[in-house]
Amino acid sequence: MNSKVAIIIQREYLTRVKKKSFIITTLLMPLVMLALMVTPVLVAEFSGPDTRRMIVIDNSGSIASELKSASAFNITAADPSTDWRSMLDADSTDAVLIIPEAIESGNAPLQLYTAGPSSMNLESEITSQVNDIIEQHRLKDYNIDNLESIIDAVHSDVSIRSRQYESDEESSTMLSYMLGAGLTMILYICLLLYGQMVMTSIIEEKSNRVLEIVVSSVRPMQIMLGKICGIGLVAVTQILIWTALIAAMSAFLLPAIMPADLTADMAALQASQADVSGLSADLSLVQALSMLGDVGYILRLFGLLLVFLIGGFMLYASIYAAIGSAVDNIQDASQMQSFIIFPVIIGIVFGMTAAADPTSSLSVWMSMIPFTSPMVMMARIPYDIDAWQIITSIVILYASFIGMVWIAGKIYRVGIFMYGKKPTIKELIRWTRYK
C-alpha cells in the first residue's frame, strides 16, 4: 500500500478510535446483549405478582363458590350487603370484585374496585377463572356424561421442531428472526453513522482549505481512499470487539447463568432426534438457547456481518465522499444525502420482511441488489440459506463498490476545488467524464 495512503488511514483511524464516545459505544453494545441474555432469566427467577386481599361479592350466586385464590389474589366471599367501601378505605382489603347477576348471559361486565392501581396479572387471572367457570356451566347444560373427560381427551397441544434436512441442525425460527432483525439494524446504523463521518470529515477539511494543502503532495484518489479505509477500519474494529465479547458470553456466561433444568433440556434436545415430551421448558425456548450457546454459529454470523459491512460501507462511503467533496457545508450535504438514505431505508424495510420470510422471491432478489443486499442478506443468513446465494450477493456487492469508488473518485478530484455553488446532478455526471 502507498505510504501516503497508509498515513491518511492511520490518522483517520487513530483519531476516532481514541475518542471516549467510541470506547463507550463499543462497550455498551455487549452490555445490552448481556442484559438481553440475563433479564429473561432474572425475571423468571425473581419476578412474581404481589398477592392482593380481594373480597368477592357474587350477585349471580353461581361463580364465587368456584373461584380459587391464585398468585395474584387471595379471595374471601362476602354478602352483597357488605359495606366493602369502608373496608377499602380502612386498608383492610386491597380489591373488591363484584360479579353482576347477568354475568353468565354476557350482558354485564365484572366490576373491580382496587385500593390502588390495578394490574394486568390481577385482571387476567380473574377473567380467566371466571371465563372457565362460565364455560363449564354452559357445557353442563348439554347433559353429556363425562364431558370434561372427553374434552381433556381430545385436547391437543402440538409443538414444532425445526431442523435443516441437509445439515440436520436444530433451528429456532423465533431466534433466527430476532437475530436477522438485530443484524440488519446493526448494519443500518453502521452504514449511516460511519458513512456520514466520511462526508463530514471531507466537508470540514474542504471548508478549512486543508485539502488544498494536502492535495499538493497526495493525489485526490489517495486522500479519498485513505479517509474511507481509515473510518471503515473503525467500524471493523468495533464489530471485532463485539464479536469477541459476545462469543465469550455465549461460551462462558450463558452456561453459567442458565438454570439447571434448561441445561438438562438442551442436553436432552441435542441427544434426542424425536422425543421432546420430557422437556420441562417450551421447545422454542430450548431451541433458541441451544443456538445462542453455539459459539461457532455466533462467530459465523458475525464473520459474515463483517464481510457485508465492509462491502456495504465501501459502497455507501464512496457516495458520501463524493457528496462531501461537491458541497461546502453540512446544510447542502443534508439535502443531497437523501439519495443515500433512501436506499438504506428500503434495505432495512425489506430486511425486516426477509427476516419474517427469508425464502420469498422478493427477499432473494433484494438480497442481490448491492444497495440493499447488506441489510436484506444479513436478515436471511440466520436461517442457514444456501451458500451460493451468499457468495453471489458478496460478489455483486464487492464488484459494485469497486465501480462506485471509481465514479466517486472522479467526482471527488473535481469537487474538492469547487466552492460557492452546490452542483446539480447533471454537473456531477459531467465531472465523472473528465479525463
C-alpha positions as CSV (number, residue, x, y, z in Angstrom):
1,M,0.0,0.0,0.0
2,N,1.2,3.5,-0.8
3,S,2.8,5.0,2.3
4,K,0.9,8.3,1.8
5,V,-2.4,6.4,1.8
6,A,-1.3,4.5,4.9
7,I,-0.6,7.7,6.8
8,I,-4.1,9.0,6.0
9,I,-5.7,5.7,7.1
10,Q,-3.7,5.8,10.3
11,R,-4.7,9.4,11.1
12,E,-8.4,8.8,10.4
13,Y,-8.4,5.6,12.4
14,L,-6.5,6.6,15.5
15,T,-8.3,10.0,15.7
16,R,-11.7,8.2,16.1
17,V,-10.6,5.0,18.0
18,K,-9.1,7.1,20.8
19,K,-12.3,9.1,21.4
20,K,-14.3,8.3,24.5
21,S,-17.5,8.1,22.5
22,F,-16.1,5.2,20.5
23,I,-15.0,3.3,23.7
24,I,-18.3,3.9,25.4
25,T,-20.5,2.7,22.5
26,T,-18.2,-0.2,21.8
27,L,-18.5,-1.5,25.4
28,L,-22.2,-0.5,25.6
29,M,-23.4,-2.9,22.9
30,P,-22.2,-6.1,24.5
31,L,-23.7,-4.9,27.8
32,V,-27.0,-4.5,26.0
33,M,-26.6,-8.1,24.7
34,L,-25.7,-9.3,28.2
35,A,-28.9,-7.6,29.5
36,L,-31.0,-9.3,26.9
37,M,-29.5,-12.7,27.9
38,V,-29.7,-12.2,31.7
39,T,-33.0,-10.3,32.0
40,P,-35.3,-13.2,31.0
41,V,-33.6,-15.5,33.4
42,L,-33.8,-13.0,36.3
43,V,-37.4,-12.1,35.5
44,A,-38.4,-15.8,35.5
45,E,-36.4,-16.4,38.7
46,F,-37.4,-13.4,40.9
47,S,-40.5,-11.8,39.4
48,G,-44.0,-12.6,40.5
49,P,-47.2,-10.7,41.2
50,D,-48.0,-9.3,44.6
51,T,-50.8,-11.3,46.3
52,R,-53.8,-9.0,47.0
53,R,-56.6,-9.4,49.5
54,M,-59.7,-9.5,47.4
55,I,-63.4,-9.7,48.5
56,V,-65.8,-11.2,46.1
57,I,-69.4,-10.1,46.1
58,D,-71.4,-12.5,43.8
59,N,-74.8,-11.2,42.8
60,S,-75.2,-14.2,40.4
61,G,-74.9,-16.7,43.2
62,S,-73.1,-19.2,41.0
63,I,-69.5,-18.0,40.5
64,A,-67.9,-17.1,43.8
65,S,-68.1,-20.7,45.2
66,E,-65.9,-21.9,42.4
67,L,-63.3,-19.1,42.4
68,K,-60.0,-20.1,43.9
69,S,-57.2,-18.0,45.3
70,A,-54.3,-17.5,42.9
71,S,-50.8,-16.0,42.8
72,A,-52.3,-12.5,42.2
73,F,-55.0,-12.6,44.9
74,N,-56.5,-14.3,48.0
75,I,-60.2,-14.3,47.8
76,T,-62.9,-14.0,50.5
77,A,-66.5,-14.4,49.6
78,A,-68.9,-11.7,51.1
79,D,-72.5,-11.0,51.2
80,P,-73.9,-8.4,48.7
81,S,-74.9,-6.2,51.7
82,T,-71.3,-6.0,52.9
83,D,-70.0,-2.4,53.3
84,W,-67.0,-3.0,51.1
85,R,-66.3,0.7,50.6
86,S,-65.3,1.1,54.2
87,M,-63.1,-1.9,54.0
88,L,-61.2,-0.4,51.1
89,D,-61.0,2.9,52.9
90,A,-59.6,1.2,56.0
91,D,-56.9,-0.6,54.0
92,S,-58.1,-4.0,55.3
93,T,-58.9,-5.0,51.7
94,D,-56.9,-4.5,48.5
95,A,-59.6,-5.2,46.0
96,V,-63.3,-5.9,45.6
97,L,-64.7,-7.9,42.8
98,I,-68.4,-7.5,42.1
99,I,-70.0,-10.2,39.9
100,P,-73.2,-9.0,38.3
101,E,-76.4,-11.1,38.3
102,A,-76.4,-11.4,34.5
103,I,-72.7,-12.4,34.2
104,E,-73.4,-15.8,32.6
105,S,-75.5,-14.3,29.8
106,G,-72.7,-12.0,28.9
107,N,-74.8,-8.8,29.3
108,A,-72.8,-7.2,32.1
109,P,-69.1,-6.9,32.9
110,L,-67.3,-7.7,36.1
111,Q,-66.7,-4.7,38.4
112,L,-63.3,-4.5,40.1
113,Y,-62.5,-1.8,42.7
114,T,-58.9,-1.5,43.9
115,A,-57.4,0.5,46.7
116,G,-54.5,1.4,44.4
117,P,-53.7,0.9,40.7
118,S,-54.8,-2.4,39.2
119,S,-52.5,-4.8,37.3
120,M,-52.7,-6.9,34.2
121,N,-51.8,-10.0,36.2
122,L,-54.7,-9.5,38.6
123,E,-57.3,-8.7,35.9
124,S,-56.1,-11.6,33.6
125,E,-56.3,-14.2,36.4
126,I,-59.8,-13.0,37.4
127,T,-61.2,-13.0,33.9
128,S,-59.5,-16.3,33.1
129,Q,-61.1,-18.1,36.1
130,V,-64.5,-16.6,35.6
131,N,-64.5,-17.5,31.9
132,D,-63.5,-21.1,32.7
133,I,-66.3,-21.3,35.3
134,I,-68.9,-19.9,32.9
135,E,-67.8,-22.3,30.1
136,Q,-68.1,-25.3,32.5
137,H,-71.6,-24.2,33.4
138,R,-72.6,-23.9,29.8
139,L,-71.1,-27.3,28.9
140,K,-73.1,-28.9,31.7
141,D,-76.3,-27.6,30.2
142,Y,-75.8,-30.1,27.3
143,N,-76.2,-33.0,29.8
144,I,-73.4,-35.1,28.2
145,D,-71.9,-37.7,30.5
146,N,-68.1,-37.4,31.2
147,L,-68.0,-34.2,29.1
148,E,-64.9,-32.9,30.9
149,S,-63.0,-36.2,30.3
150,I,-64.0,-36.1,26.7
151,I,-62.7,-32.5,26.3
152,D,-59.4,-33.4,28.1
153,A,-59.0,-36.5,25.8
154,V,-59.4,-34.5,22.6
155,H,-57.3,-31.6,23.7
156,S,-54.2,-31.1,21.5
157,D,-51.1,-29.0,22.1
158,V,-48.8,-29.6,19.2
159,S,-45.2,-28.2,19.1
160,I,-43.0,-28.0,16.1
161,R,-39.3,-29.0,15.9
162,S,-37.5,-27.4,13.0
163,R,-34.3,-29.0,11.6
164,Q,-32.3,-28.3,8.4
165,Y,-32.5,-31.5,6.3
166,E,-29.0,-31.5,4.8
167,S,-27.1,-30.4,7.9
168,D,-29.6,-32.0,10.4
169,E,-29.0,-29.0,12.7
170,E,-31.6,-27.7,15.3
171,S,-33.0,-24.3,14.4
172,S,-35.3,-21.8,16.0
173,T,-37.4,-19.6,13.8
174,M,-38.0,-17.2,16.6
175,L,-34.3,-16.7,17.3
176,S,-33.5,-16.5,13.6
177,Y,-36.0,-13.8,13.2
178,M,-34.6,-11.8,16.1
179,L,-31.0,-12.3,15.0
180,G,-31.8,-11.3,11.5
181,A,-33.6,-8.2,12.6
182,G,-30.8,-7.3,15.0
183,L,-28.0,-7.8,12.5
184,T,-30.0,-5.7,9.9
185,M,-30.2,-2.9,12.4
186,I,-26.5,-3.0,13.2
187,L,-25.7,-2.7,9.5
188,Y,-28.2,0.1,9.1
189,I,-26.7,2.1,11.9
190,C,-23.1,1.5,10.9
191,L,-23.6,2.4,7.2
192,L,-25.3,5.7,8.1
193,L,-23.1,6.6,11.1
194,Y,-19.7,5.9,9.6
195,G,-20.7,7.0,6.1
196,Q,-21.7,10.4,7.4
197,M,-18.3,10.5,9.2
198,V,-16.6,10.3,5.9
199,M,-18.8,13.1,4.4
200,T,-18.4,15.3,7.5
201,S,-14.6,14.9,7.6
202,I,-14.3,15.9,3.9
203,I,-16.6,18.9,4.3
204,E,-14.7,20.2,7.3
205,E,-11.3,19.9,5.7
206,K,-12.6,21.4,2.5
207,S,-14.1,24.4,4.4
208,N,-10.8,24.9,6.2
209,R,-8.9,24.7,2.9
210,V,-6.8,21.9,4.4
211,L,-7.4,19.7,1.3
212,E,-5.8,22.3,-0.9
213,I,-2.6,21.8,1.0
214,V,-2.8,18.0,1.3
215,V,-3.6,17.6,-2.4
216,S,-0.2,19.2,-3.3
217,S,1.6,16.1,-2.1
218,V,-1.1,13.4,-2.3
219,R,-3.4,12.5,-5.2
220,P,-7.1,13.2,-4.6
221,M,-8.0,9.5,-5.1
222,Q,-5.4,8.5,-2.4
223,I,-7.0,11.1,0.0
224,M,-10.5,9.7,-0.6
225,L,-9.4,6.1,-0.2
226,G,-7.4,6.9,2.9
227,K,-10.4,8.5,4.6
228,I,-12.8,5.8,3.6
229,C,-10.5,2.9,4.7
230,G,-9.5,4.7,7.9
231,I,-13.0,5.3,9.0
232,G,-14.0,1.8,7.8
233,L,-11.4,0.3,10.0
234,V,-13.0,2.0,13.0
235,A,-16.3,0.2,12.1
236,V,-14.4,-3.1,11.6
237,T,-12.6,-2.7,15.0
238,Q,-15.9,-2.2,16.7
239,I,-17.5,-5.3,15.1
240,L,-14.5,-7.4,16.0
241,I,-14.6,-6.3,19.6
242,W,-18.4,-7.1,19.7
243,T,-17.7,-10.5,18.2
244,A,-15.1,-11.4,20.8
245,L,-17.2,-10.2,23.7
246,I,-20.5,-11.8,22.5
247,A,-18.7,-15.1,21.7
248,A,-17.2,-15.1,25.2
249,M,-20.7,-14.5,26.7
250,S,-22.1,-17.4,24.6
251,A,-19.3,-19.7,25.7
252,F,-18.9,-18.9,29.4
253,L,-21.6,-16.5,30.7
254,L,-24.7,-18.1,29.2
255,P,-24.0,-21.6,30.6
256,A,-23.2,-20.1,34.0
257,I,-26.5,-18.2,34.4
258,M,-28.6,-21.0,32.8
259,P,-30.9,-22.8,35.2
260,A,-30.2,-26.4,35.7
261,D,-33.5,-27.6,34.2
262,L,-32.9,-25.6,31.0
263,T,-29.3,-27.0,30.7
264,A,-30.8,-30.5,31.0
265,D,-33.4,-29.7,28.4
266,M,-30.7,-28.5,26.0
267,A,-28.7,-31.7,26.5
268,A,-31.8,-33.8,26.0
269,L,-32.7,-32.0,22.8
270,Q,-29.3,-32.5,21.4
271,A,-29.2,-36.1,22.3
272,S,-32.7,-36.9,21.1
273,Q,-33.9,-36.8,17.5
274,A,-37.6,-37.0,18.1
275,D,-38.8,-37.3,21.7
276,V,-39.3,-33.9,23.3
277,S,-42.1,-34.8,25.6
278,G,-39.8,-34.8,28.6
279,L,-38.7,-31.2,28.2
280,S,-39.6,-29.0,31.2
281,A,-39.5,-25.7,29.2
282,D,-41.0,-24.6,26.0
283,L,-39.5,-26.2,22.9
284,S,-38.9,-23.0,21.1
285,L,-37.1,-21.5,24.1
286,V,-34.8,-24.5,24.4
287,Q,-34.0,-24.4,20.6
288,A,-33.2,-20.7,20.8
289,L,-30.9,-21.1,23.8
290,S,-29.1,-24.0,22.1
291,M,-28.4,-21.8,19.1
292,L,-27.2,-18.9,21.3
293,G,-24.8,-21.3,23.1
294,D,-23.2,-22.4,19.9
295,V,-20.0,-20.3,19.6
296,G,-19.3,-21.5,16.1
297,Y,-22.7,-20.3,15.0
298,I,-22.2,-16.9,16.6
299,L,-18.7,-16.5,15.0
300,R,-20.1,-17.4,11.6
301,L,-22.9,-14.8,11.8
302,F,-20.5,-12.0,12.9
303,G,-17.9,-13.1,10.3
304,L,-20.5,-12.7,7.5
305,L,-21.7,-9.5,9.2
306,L,-18.1,-8.2,8.8
307,V,-17.9,-9.2,5.2
308,F,-21.2,-7.4,4.3
309,L,-20.3,-4.4,6.5
310,I,-17.0,-3.8,4.6
311,G,-18.7,-4.2,1.2
312,G,-21.7,-2.0,2.1
313,F,-19.6,0.6,3.8
314,M,-17.2,1.0,0.9
315,L,-20.2,1.3,-1.4
316,Y,-22.0,3.9,0.6
317,A,-19.0,5.7,2.0
318,S,-17.7,6.4,-1.6
319,I,-21.1,8.1,-2.3
320,Y,-20.8,10.1,0.9
321,A,-17.3,11.1,-0.1
322,A,-18.5,12.3,-3.5
323,I,-21.2,14.4,-1.8
324,G,-18.9,15.8,0.8
325,S,-16.5,16.9,-1.9
326,A,-19.2,18.5,-4.0
327,V,-20.7,20.8,-1.3
328,D,-19.3,23.5,1.0
329,N,-21.4,22.9,4.2
330,I,-23.4,20.4,6.1
331,Q,-26.7,22.0,5.1
332,D,-26.2,21.4,1.4
333,A,-24.9,17.9,2.1
334,S,-28.1,17.1,4.1
335,Q,-30.2,17.8,1.1
336,M,-28.1,15.7,-1.2
337,Q,-27.7,12.7,1.1
338,S,-31.3,11.8,0.8
339,F,-30.2,9.9,-2.3
340,I,-28.2,7.7,0.0
341,I,-30.6,7.4,2.9
342,F,-33.5,6.3,0.7
343,P,-32.0,3.0,-0.5
344,V,-30.7,2.3,3.0
345,I,-34.2,2.7,4.4
346,I,-35.6,0.5,1.6
347,G,-32.9,-2.1,2.7
348,I,-33.9,-2.1,6.3
349,V,-37.7,-2.3,5.4
350,F,-37.1,-5.3,3.1
351,G,-34.6,-6.7,5.7
352,M,-37.4,-6.9,8.2
353,T,-39.6,-8.6,5.6
354,A,-36.8,-11.1,4.8
355,A,-36.4,-11.8,8.5
356,A,-40.1,-13.0,8.5
357,D,-39.9,-14.9,5.2
358,P,-36.3,-15.5,4.1
359,T,-37.1,-17.7,1.1
360,S,-39.6,-15.4,-0.7
361,S,-38.7,-14.3,-4.2
362,L,-38.7,-10.6,-3.2
363,S,-36.3,-11.4,-0.3
364,V,-33.9,-13.3,-2.6
365,W,-33.8,-10.6,-5.3
366,M,-33.4,-7.7,-2.8
367,S,-30.5,-9.6,-1.2
368,M,-28.7,-9.5,-4.6
369,I,-29.2,-5.8,-5.3
370,P,-26.0,-4.1,-3.9
371,F,-27.7,-1.1,-2.4
372,T,-30.0,-3.3,-0.2
373,S,-28.1,-6.6,-0.1
374,P,-26.1,-6.0,3.1
375,M,-29.3,-5.5,5.2
376,V,-31.5,-8.0,3.5
377,M,-28.9,-10.8,3.3
378,M,-28.0,-10.4,6.9
379,A,-31.7,-10.8,7.8
380,R,-31.7,-14.1,5.8
381,I,-28.4,-15.6,6.9
382,P,-29.5,-16.8,10.4
383,Y,-31.9,-19.1,8.6
384,D,-28.9,-21.0,7.1
385,I,-29.8,-20.2,3.5
386,D,-27.8,-21.8,0.6
387,A,-24.2,-20.8,0.4
388,W,-24.3,-20.0,-3.3
389,Q,-26.8,-17.2,-2.6
390,I,-24.5,-15.6,0.0
391,I,-21.5,-15.9,-2.3
392,T,-23.3,-14.4,-5.3
393,S,-24.5,-11.5,-3.1
394,I,-21.0,-10.8,-1.9
395,V,-19.5,-10.9,-5.4
396,I,-22.1,-8.5,-6.7
397,L,-21.7,-6.2,-3.7
398,Y,-17.9,-6.0,-4.0
399,A,-17.9,-5.5,-7.7
400,S,-20.4,-2.7,-7.3
401,F,-18.4,-0.9,-4.6
402,I,-15.2,-1.1,-6.8
403,G,-17.2,0.6,-9.6
404,M,-18.7,3.2,-7.2
405,V,-15.3,4.0,-5.7
406,W,-14.0,4.7,-9.3
407,I,-17.0,7.0,-10.0
408,A,-16.8,8.8,-6.6
409,G,-13.1,9.3,-7.2
410,K,-13.7,11.2,-10.4
411,I,-16.3,13.5,-8.6
412,Y,-14.0,13.9,-5.6
413,R,-11.0,15.1,-7.6
414,V,-13.1,17.9,-9.2
415,G,-15.4,18.7,-6.2
416,I,-12.7,19.4,-3.6
417,F,-11.7,22.5,-5.7
418,M,-15.2,23.8,-6.2
419,Y,-16.6,26.5,-3.9
420,G,-19.6,28.7,-3.6
421,K,-22.1,26.7,-5.6
422,K,-24.0,23.5,-5.0
423,P,-23.7,21.3,-8.1
424,T,-26.6,19.7,-9.8
425,I,-26.9,16.1,-10.7
426,K,-26.2,16.9,-14.3
427,E,-22.9,18.6,-13.3
428,L,-21.9,15.6,-11.1
429,I,-22.4,13.3,-14.1
430,R,-20.3,15.7,-16.2
431,W,-17.5,15.6,-13.7
432,T,-17.3,11.8,-14.0
433,R,-16.5,12.2,-17.7
434,Y,-13.5,14.4,-17.2
435,K,-10.1,12.8,-18.1
